[in-house]
Every structure is written in structure tokens, then in C-alpha cells.
Amino acid sequence: MIRRPRRSCLYMPGTNARAHDKARELACDVVIFDLEDSVAPEAKAEARNRIVACLDAGGYGARELVVRINHPATVWGRDDLAAAARAGAQAVLLPKVTGAEDVRVAGRVLDDLGVAARLWAMMETARGVLDAPAIAESHPRLALFAMGLEDFAKELHADTAPPRMAMLYALERTVLVARAFGLGVLDGVYPAFDDDAGFAAACAQGAALGFDGKQLIHPRQIAAANAAFAPSAEAVAEAHRIIAAFEAARERGAGIAVLDGRMIEALHVDEARTLVAFAEDIAARG
């Protein structure tokens, strides 16, 4: 499986033109232009126009460009969806997904437009998490689940305080379903952007749970997220050793290899090659 780097996914308020320009120089893997929570109702149309202008202008290099729209059932949602897709967003992030039909409706709109954009689904409702399997197979354009823990915690009357015990079932279930259906999956934001130690701990937990990366609300969080969700130099070196040992065994006519007293099979080599390719993709981005 090809892993696209999504270690750091930075939200940019739709009305903040200065931030949009700055994002062209930041080391984040993904830029998420936001039309939903960070934009006041009276500024929605202006924000949409600004984002379209940024997408048209380009200059974001290898960064994946995503637009979080307002829910399609709102007065802005359909226009957001069409504008983002036509302007060349690589994905459209659907907020507050409660079931498969939310994704199917958006998918049909994109199909009718004839654009290439994929769909990402915010998992921030109880129904959404419970219906994750149905959502995962709702439309072929769906590529990723993104946790929305602040809204989810509000609905549950719970909190997101470390170590996020109240969130663990939802986090683990979403990762499990994403992997079962071949989707990407992102951990939620860490609101206290000046708490470096707390953020690092949250990233470590998210990586251990199997997330691809973390959604961010401030550029100062980028470096820590990039480090936490990238393979270590030691892991890459070990992957190369696994590949070399297996290839040497194959040259001898053996179907398995032994490395440091453990058996190496084809599945271990596939995983090692995936990790090496992922590390090379990261390195190529500088």
C-alpha cells in the first residue's frame, strides 16, 4: 500500500489571506483551507472566494490541498463543494458526517461536475463513529477519516483531556475501520497550541494508535507532528536490513530469511518496503 505523507495537516481560516500565503513556505504535508468553524456566517462567501483564488494561484508545491466546507445541508455547503472542487482542491473535507448518505450526496455532486477531487469525512458525531463501516464504503471518492474530537466530546458530554480515555473507543474504532477499508485516518487537533509537551504526548499517542498524522491549528505544531508520524532513522535502517536479508535468502532459493534470530517472511518485507518508500517520499519533500 502506498502511504502518502499526511503527518501534519494545518488548518487555515478561510478569511486569513496572510496565512494562505505563508502556508506556501511551511513544512506541513497538508493545508486545509477552512470554510466552516473558523469563518463567521457573514464572511462565508468572502472566505470561499479567497480560497478559490489561492487554489487558482497555486505555489504550494507537494502539499496536499484540502478544503473543509460547510455541511452540504447548510445554505453555503453546495456552493462550497462545487467551488472547491472546480478550483482544483485535491480533497473536500465534509464536516459532521452522520452517515453514509452524507458522503453519497457529496460524491454525486462531484461526479456530476466531472472533477477529480476526493472526499474526506470528519468523524465528529456519535452516529458517524457508530456508522463508520457504512460510511467507509459509501462512495469510491472517499479517501480518509479525520477525527473531530471537540464536537464529538461535546456530544458525549465528555472531554478530550490527556490521556483521552473518554475518546479511546472512538479513536480505535475509527482507525480499525479506516484500515479495514483502505482509508487514511487523521488524529484530531490539540487546541492548546502553546503546550509543546502536551502536544508531543498527544502525537505519540496518536502514532501508537495507528493514525497517519495529526490535524493542526498552529504552525508551531508542524515540526513535532512531522517527527512523531515519520519513521525513525533506526526504523528505516532496520527495514533495509530486512529487505537485504530476504533478498539474500531468495537468491539461495529459500522462501524465508532469518535475521537476528527471527524469521522474516514476505509480509515483513512488504511492510519494510512500504516504510522505506514512505521515508523516501518524506525526504524528497525536504
The 8 nearest C-alpha neighbors of each residue, nearest first, counted from 0:
[[1, 2, 273, 181, 270, 269, 3, 272],
 [2, 0, 3, 273, 277, 276, 274, 4],
 [3, 1, 277, 4, 0, 273, 276, 274],
 [2, 4, 5, 1, 277, 280, 211, 183],
 [5, 3, 6, 28, 2, 281, 277, 280],
 [6, 4, 28, 212, 7, 211, 3, 29],
 [5, 212, 7, 225, 228, 4, 224, 213],
 [6, 8, 27, 28, 213, 224, 5, 221],
 [9, 7, 29, 214, 215, 30, 213, 28],
 [10, 8, 215, 30, 31, 214, 216, 29],
 [9, 11, 31, 216, 32, 215, 30, 33],
 [10, 12, 32, 33, 31, 13, 9, 18],
 [13, 11, 33, 37, 15, 14, 32, 10],
 [12, 14, 46, 33, 34, 15, 32, 11],
 [13, 15, 46, 12, 16, 49, 45, 38],
 [16, 14, 18, 17, 12, 13, 19, 11],
 [15, 17, 19, 18, 14, 20, 49, 13],
 [18, 16, 20, 19, 15, 21, 22, 14],
 [17, 19, 21, 20, 15, 16, 22, 11],
 [20, 18, 16, 22, 17, 21, 15, 11],
 [19, 21, 17, 18, 22, 23, 16, 24],
 [22, 20, 18, 23, 19, 24, 17, 25],
 [21, 23, 25, 24, 19, 20, 18, 30],
 [22, 24, 59, 21, 20, 25, 58, 19],
 [25, 23, 22, 21, 26, 59, 20, 27],
 [26, 24, 22, 27, 23, 21, 218, 221],
 [27, 25, 28, 24, 221, 222, 22, 7],
 [28, 26, 7, 29, 25, 221, 8, 9],
 [27, 29, 62, 5, 7, 8, 4, 6],
 [28, 30, 8, 63, 62, 27, 64, 9],
 [29, 31, 9, 64, 8, 65, 10, 63],
 [32, 30, 10, 65, 66, 9, 11, 33],
 [33, 31, 66, 11, 13, 10, 12, 67],
 [34, 32, 67, 12, 13, 35, 11, 66],
 [33, 35, 68, 13, 38, 67, 69, 43],
 [34, 36, 69, 33, 68, 38, 37, 67],
 [37, 35, 38, 34, 33, 39, 69, 12],
 [36, 38, 12, 35, 33, 39, 34, 13],
 [39, 37, 36, 35, 34, 43, 42, 40],
 [38, 40, 42, 41, 43, 37, 36, 35],
 [41, 39, 42, 43, 38, 44, 35, 75],
 [40, 42, 39, 43, 44, 38, 45, 46],
 [43, 41, 45, 39, 40, 44, 46, 38],
 [44, 42, 46, 40, 45, 41, 38, 47],
 [43, 45, 47, 46, 42, 48, 41, 75],
 [44, 46, 48, 42, 47, 43, 49, 14],
 [47, 45, 13, 14, 49, 43, 48, 44],
 [46, 48, 44, 50, 45, 49, 43, 51],
 [49, 47, 51, 45, 46, 50, 52, 44],
 [50, 48, 46, 52, 47, 51, 45, 53],
 [49, 51, 53, 47, 52, 48, 13, 46],
 [50, 52, 54, 48, 53, 49, 86, 55],
 [51, 53, 55, 49, 50, 54, 56, 48],
 [54, 52, 50, 56, 55, 51, 57, 49],
 [53, 55, 51, 57, 56, 52, 86, 50],
 [54, 56, 52, 53, 57, 86, 51, 87],
 [57, 55, 53, 54, 52, 58, 51, 59],
 [58, 56, 54, 55, 59, 53, 60, 52],
 [57, 59, 60, 23, 56, 54, 53, 20],
 [60, 58, 23, 57, 62, 61, 22, 24],
 [59, 61, 62, 58, 23, 57, 63, 284],
 [60, 62, 63, 59, 284, 28, 29, 64],
 [63, 61, 28, 29, 60, 59, 64, 30],
 [62, 64, 29, 30, 28, 61, 65, 89],
 [65, 63, 30, 88, 89, 29, 62, 31],
 [64, 66, 31, 90, 88, 91, 89, 30],
 [67, 65, 32, 91, 31, 92, 33, 68],
 [68, 66, 92, 33, 34, 91, 32, 93],
 [69, 67, 34, 79, 35, 66, 93, 76],
 [68, 70, 76, 35, 34, 71, 75, 73],
 [69, 71, 76, 72, 73, 94, 68, 93],
 [72, 76, 70, 77, 73, 69, 75, 105],
 [71, 73, 70, 76, 74, 77, 75, 69],
 [74, 72, 76, 75, 71, 70, 69, 77],
 [73, 75, 76, 72, 77, 71, 78, 69],
 [76, 74, 73, 78, 77, 79, 69, 71],
 [75, 77, 71, 69, 79, 70, 73, 78],
 [78, 76, 71, 80, 79, 75, 81, 74],
 [77, 79, 81, 80, 76, 75, 82, 74],
 [80, 78, 76, 82, 77, 81, 68, 83],
 [79, 81, 77, 83, 78, 82, 76, 84],
 [80, 82, 78, 84, 79, 83, 85, 77],
 [81, 83, 79, 85, 84, 80, 78, 86],
 [84, 82, 86, 80, 88, 85, 81, 79],
 [83, 85, 81, 88, 87, 86, 82, 116],
 [84, 86, 82, 87, 83, 81, 114, 88],
 [87, 85, 83, 84, 51, 54, 82, 88],
 [86, 88, 84, 85, 89, 54, 83, 116],
 [89, 87, 90, 84, 64, 65, 83, 86],
 [90, 88, 116, 64, 65, 87, 117, 63],
 [89, 91, 117, 65, 116, 118, 88, 92],
 [90, 92, 118, 66, 65, 67, 119, 93],
 [91, 93, 67, 119, 120, 66, 118, 68],
 [94, 92, 120, 121, 119, 68, 67, 91],
 [93, 95, 121, 96, 70, 92, 120, 69],
 [96, 94, 123, 121, 97, 124, 122, 93],
 [95, 97, 94, 127, 98, 121, 101, 122],
 [98, 96, 127, 126, 95, 124, 101, 99],
 [99, 97, 100, 127, 96, 134, 101, 130],
 [98, 100, 134, 137, 101, 102, 133, 103],
 [99, 101, 103, 102, 98, 104, 137, 134],
 [102, 100, 99, 104, 103, 98, 96, 105],
 [101, 103, 105, 100, 99, 104, 106, 137],
 [102, 104, 100, 106, 105, 101, 138, 137],
 [105, 103, 107, 106, 102, 101, 100, 108],
 [106, 104, 108, 102, 107, 103, 109, 101],
 [107, 105, 103, 109, 108, 104, 102, 110],
 [106, 108, 110, 104, 109, 105, 103, 111],
 [107, 109, 105, 111, 106, 110, 112, 104],
 [110, 108, 112, 106, 111, 107, 114, 113],
 [109, 111, 107, 113, 112, 108, 106, 114],
 [112, 110, 108, 109, 113, 107, 114, 106],
 [113, 111, 109, 110, 114, 108, 81, 85],
 [112, 114, 110, 111, 109, 115, 108, 85],
 [115, 113, 112, 116, 109, 84, 85, 110],
 [114, 116, 117, 113, 89, 84, 109, 87],
 [117, 115, 89, 90, 114, 84, 88, 118],
 [116, 118, 90, 140, 141, 89, 142, 91],
 [119, 117, 141, 91, 90, 140, 142, 92],
 [118, 120, 92, 143, 142, 144, 141, 91],
 [121, 119, 93, 144, 92, 145, 122, 96],
 [122, 120, 145, 94, 123, 146, 95, 93],
 [123, 121, 146, 147, 127, 145, 124, 128],
 [122, 124, 147, 151, 95, 150, 121, 148],
 [123, 125, 127, 151, 126, 122, 95, 97],
 [124, 126, 128, 127, 129, 151, 123, 154],
 [127, 125, 129, 97, 124, 128, 130, 98],
 [126, 128, 97, 124, 130, 125, 129, 98],
 [129, 127, 131, 125, 130, 126, 122, 169],
 [128, 130, 126, 127, 131, 125, 132, 169],
 [131, 129, 127, 128, 133, 132, 126, 98],
 [130, 132, 134, 128, 133, 129, 127, 135],
 [133, 131, 135, 134, 130, 176, 136, 129],
 [134, 132, 135, 131, 136, 130, 99, 137],
 [133, 135, 99, 137, 131, 132, 136, 98],
 [134, 136, 132, 133, 137, 131, 180, 141],
 [137, 135, 134, 133, 138, 132, 139, 180],
 [136, 138, 134, 99, 135, 103, 133, 102],
 [137, 139, 140, 103, 141, 136, 106, 102],
 [140, 138, 141, 137, 136, 142, 106, 117],
 [141, 139, 117, 138, 118, 142, 106, 116],
 [140, 142, 118, 139, 138, 119, 117, 143],
 [143, 141, 182, 119, 118, 140, 183, 117],
 [144, 142, 183, 119, 182, 184, 141, 120],
 [143, 145, 184, 120, 119, 121, 183, 185],
 [146, 144, 185, 121, 184, 122, 120, 186],
 [147, 145, 187, 122, 186, 121, 148, 123],
 [148, 146, 123, 187, 122, 149, 121, 150],
 [147, 149, 151, 150, 187, 152, 146, 123],
 [148, 150, 152, 151, 147, 153, 159, 123],
 [151, 149, 153, 152, 148, 123, 147, 154],
 [150, 152, 123, 148, 124, 154, 149, 153],
 [153, 151, 157, 155, 158, 149, 154, 150],
 [154, 152, 150, 156, 151, 155, 149, 157],
 [153, 155, 151, 152, 156, 150, 124, 125],
 [154, 156, 152, 157, 153, 151, 125, 158],
 [157, 155, 153, 154, 152, 158, 151, 165],
 [158, 156, 152, 155, 153, 165, 159, 154],
 [157, 159, 152, 160, 165, 156, 153, 163],
 [158, 160, 163, 161, 152, 166, 165, 148],
 [159, 161, 163, 158, 162, 164, 165, 157],
 [162, 160, 163, 159, 164, 201, 197, 200],
 [161, 163, 164, 160, 201, 159, 204, 165],
 [164, 162, 161, 159, 160, 166, 165, 167],
 [163, 165, 167, 166, 162, 161, 159, 160],
 [164, 166, 163, 167, 157, 158, 159, 168],
 [167, 165, 163, 164, 169, 168, 170, 159],
 [168, 166, 170, 164, 169, 165, 171, 163],
 [167, 169, 171, 170, 166, 172, 165, 164],
 [170, 168, 172, 167, 166, 171, 173, 128],
 [171, 169, 167, 173, 168, 172, 166, 174],
 [170, 172, 174, 168, 173, 169, 167, 175],
 [173, 171, 175, 169, 174, 170, 168, 176],
 [172, 174, 176, 170, 175, 171, 169, 177],
 [173, 175, 177, 171, 172, 176, 178, 170],
 [176, 174, 172, 178, 173, 177, 171, 179],
 [177, 175, 179, 173, 178, 174, 132, 172],
 [178, 176, 182, 174, 180, 179, 175, 181],
 [177, 179, 181, 175, 180, 176, 182, 174],
 [178, 180, 176, 177, 181, 175, 182, 174],
 [181, 179, 178, 177, 182, 176, 135, 136],
 [180, 182, 178, 179, 177, 183, 142, 176],
 [183, 181, 177, 143, 142, 180, 178, 184],
 [182, 184, 143, 142, 144, 177, 211, 181],
 [183, 185, 144, 143, 210, 145, 211, 177],
 [186, 184, 145, 212, 213, 210, 211, 146],
 [185, 187, 213, 146, 210, 205, 212, 214],
 [188, 186, 146, 214, 147, 148, 213, 185],
 [187, 189, 214, 215, 190, 213, 216, 186],
 [188, 190, 191, 198, 192, 187, 215, 216],
 [189, 191, 192, 188, 216, 215, 193, 198],
 [192, 190, 194, 193, 189, 198, 197, 195],
 [191, 193, 194, 190, 217, 189, 220, 216],
 [194, 192, 191, 195, 219, 198, 220, 190],
 [195, 193, 197, 191, 192, 196, 198, 199],
 [194, 196, 198, 197, 193, 199, 192, 220],
 [197, 195, 199, 198, 194, 200, 201, 193],
 [198, 196, 200, 194, 199, 195, 201, 161],
 [197, 199, 201, 195, 200, 196, 194, 202],
 [198, 200, 202, 196, 201, 197, 195, 203],
 [199, 201, 203, 197, 198, 202, 204, 196],
 [202, 200, 198, 204, 203, 199, 205, 197],
 [203, 201, 205, 199, 204, 200, 227, 206],
 [204, 202, 200, 206, 201, 205, 227, 207],
 [203, 205, 207, 201, 202, 206, 208, 200],
 [206, 204, 202, 208, 207, 203, 210, 201],
 [205, 207, 209, 203, 210, 208, 204, 228],
 [208, 206, 204, 209, 205, 203, 210, 202],
 [209, 207, 205, 206, 210, 204, 171, 174],
 [208, 210, 206, 207, 205, 211, 174, 171],
 [211, 209, 206, 185, 212, 205, 184, 208],
 [212, 210, 185, 184, 6, 5, 209, 228],
 [211, 213, 6, 185, 5, 210, 228, 7],
 [214, 212, 186, 185, 7, 6, 8, 187],
 [213, 215, 8, 188, 187, 9, 186, 7],
 [216, 214, 9, 188, 8, 217, 10, 213],
 [215, 217, 10, 9, 188, 214, 190, 218],
 [218, 216, 219, 215, 220, 192, 9, 221],
 [219, 217, 220, 221, 216, 9, 25, 215],
 [218, 220, 217, 221, 222, 192, 193, 223],
 [221, 219, 218, 223, 217, 222, 224, 215],
 [222, 220, 224, 218, 223, 219, 7, 27],
 [223, 221, 225, 224, 220, 226, 219, 26],
 [222, 224, 226, 225, 221, 220, 227, 199],
 [225, 223, 227, 221, 226, 222, 7, 6],
 [224, 226, 222, 6, 223, 228, 227, 7],
 [227, 225, 223, 224, 229, 228, 222, 230],
 [226, 228, 224, 225, 229, 202, 203, 223],
 [227, 229, 6, 225, 226, 212, 206, 224],
 [230, 228, 226, 227, 225, 231, 6, 278],
 [231, 229, 234, 235, 278, 232, 228, 274],
 [230, 232, 234, 233, 229, 235, 226, 236],
 [231, 233, 235, 234, 236, 230, 237, 278],
 [232, 234, 236, 231, 235, 237, 230, 238],
 [235, 233, 231, 237, 236, 232, 230, 238],
 [236, 234, 238, 232, 237, 233, 275, 231],
 [235, 237, 233, 239, 238, 234, 232, 240],
 [236, 238, 240, 234, 239, 235, 233, 241],
 [239, 237, 271, 235, 241, 240, 236, 234],
 [238, 240, 242, 236, 237, 241, 243, 235],
 [241, 239, 237, 243, 238, 242, 244, 236],
 [242, 240, 238, 244, 239, 243, 245, 237],
 [241, 243, 239, 245, 240, 244, 268, 246],
 [242, 244, 240, 246, 245, 241, 239, 247],
 [245, 243, 247, 241, 242, 246, 240, 256],
 [244, 246, 248, 256, 242, 247, 243, 241],
 [245, 247, 249, 243, 248, 244, 242, 250],
 [248, 246, 250, 244, 245, 249, 243, 251],
 [249, 247, 245, 251, 253, 246, 250, 256],
 [248, 250, 252, 253, 246, 251, 247, 254],
 [249, 251, 247, 252, 248, 246, 253, 245],
 [252, 250, 248, 249, 253, 247, 246, 254],
 [251, 253, 249, 250, 248, 254, 247, 255],
 [254, 252, 249, 248, 255, 251, 256, 250],
 [255, 253, 249, 252, 248, 256, 264, 265],
 [254, 256, 264, 253, 263, 248, 245, 262],
 [255, 257, 263, 245, 248, 262, 244, 258],
 [256, 258, 262, 261, 263, 260, 259, 255],
 [257, 259, 261, 260, 262, 256, 244, 263],
 [260, 258, 261, 257, 262, 263, 241, 256],
 [259, 261, 258, 257, 262, 263, 256, 244],
 [262, 260, 258, 257, 259, 263, 256, 264],
 [261, 263, 257, 256, 264, 258, 260, 255],
 [264, 262, 256, 255, 257, 267, 261, 245],
 [265, 263, 255, 267, 266, 262, 268, 256],
 [264, 266, 268, 267, 269, 263, 255, 245],
 [265, 267, 269, 268, 264, 270, 263, 271],
 [268, 266, 270, 265, 264, 269, 263, 271],
 [267, 269, 271, 265, 270, 266, 242, 272],
 [268, 270, 266, 272, 271, 267, 265, 273],
 [271, 269, 273, 267, 268, 272, 274, 266],
 [272, 270, 238, 268, 274, 273, 269, 267],
 [273, 271, 275, 269, 274, 270, 268, 276],
 [272, 274, 270, 276, 271, 275, 277, 269],
 [273, 275, 277, 271, 272, 276, 278, 270],
 [276, 274, 272, 278, 277, 273, 235, 279],
 [275, 277, 279, 273, 278, 274, 272, 280],
 [276, 278, 274, 280, 275, 279, 2, 273],
 [279, 277, 275, 281, 280, 276, 282, 274],
 [280, 278, 282, 276, 281, 277, 283, 275],
 [281, 279, 277, 283, 278, 282, 276, 284],
 [280, 282, 278, 284, 279, 283, 277, 4],
 [283, 281, 279, 284, 285, 280, 278, 277],
 [284, 282, 280, 285, 281, 279, 278, 61],
 [283, 285, 282, 281, 280, 61, 26, 279],
 [284, 282, 283, 281, 26, 280, 279, 61]]
